[in-house]
Amino acid sequence: MSGAAASLRPSSAALPLAGRRAVVTGAGGGIGLACARALAERGADLLLVGRESVHRGADELRAEGHRVSTVACDLSDLAATSTVGAELAAGEPIDILINNAGIIHREPAVDHAPDAWGRVLDVDLNAVWLLTQAVGRGMVDRRYGRIVTIASLLSFQGGINVVSYAASKHAVVGMTKALANEWGAAGVTVNAIAPGYVRTDNTTALREDASREREIRGRIPAGRWADAADIAGPTAFLCGPDAAYVNGHVLVVDGGWLAR
């Protein structure tokens, strides 16, 4: 192979995350589990944080030969989330944090219940901040870290009947950029992934509405909804050595939706 061709080969080794410890929230299934698998396949040891379903996700990953531990925590309980954050900060060093856990509430804005607003912002924004701050301190001290938060197309758009979700996802992007500014010089990159329409529990209602499903799919240049694995690869990229100079970025993975 010529020198020019050789220079185009990926700089990552076969296991670019070997020796790294990664925390993934909401990894009982869907995007979170797919992201956890992608990190493990690249050599990372995993700690899954979230509701009891994370144990099922961990069992699935262990059956595939990956190293996984779990911490059960309802991330809508901010006191419990703070406790878990403190425990993570005091434990083994964490190199990677994937903030994936999230919920959505669909209701017209004029009827949007205050308690539903609070739950969505607690899980999708406040819990993200509490864990990121707790884990990020150690990353800054050690001068290495990779933080990726799962945002949304609704970090850029308003959507319909999802005002609390849109508000939280817009805020997550602002937080991502602010932390990138503060922590970048310490070797900590903070980025986000903005998935398009993905086959997950959060989109079940949309996919079960036949006309809405066709409308959405027809607007996606790729002509299909994403699978969770479509999000996992780009997320793992942001955690690896080839993305060391990517910071404060929101990577849209939407099959071309925003380009339409």
Secondary structure, DSSP 8 states (H G I E B T S, - for coil): --HHHHTTS-SS-SSTTTT-EEEEES-SSHHHHHHHHHHHHTT-EEEEEESTHHHHHHHHHHHTT--EEEEE--TT-HHHHHHHHHHHHHSS---EEEE---------GGG--HHHHHHHHIIIIIHHHHHHHHHHHHHHHHT-EEEEEE--GGGT---SS-HHHHHHHHHHHHHHHHHHHHHGGGTEEEEEEEE-SBSSGGGHHHHHSHHHHHHHHHH-TTSS-B-HHHHHHHHHHHHSGGGTT--S-EEEESTTGGG-
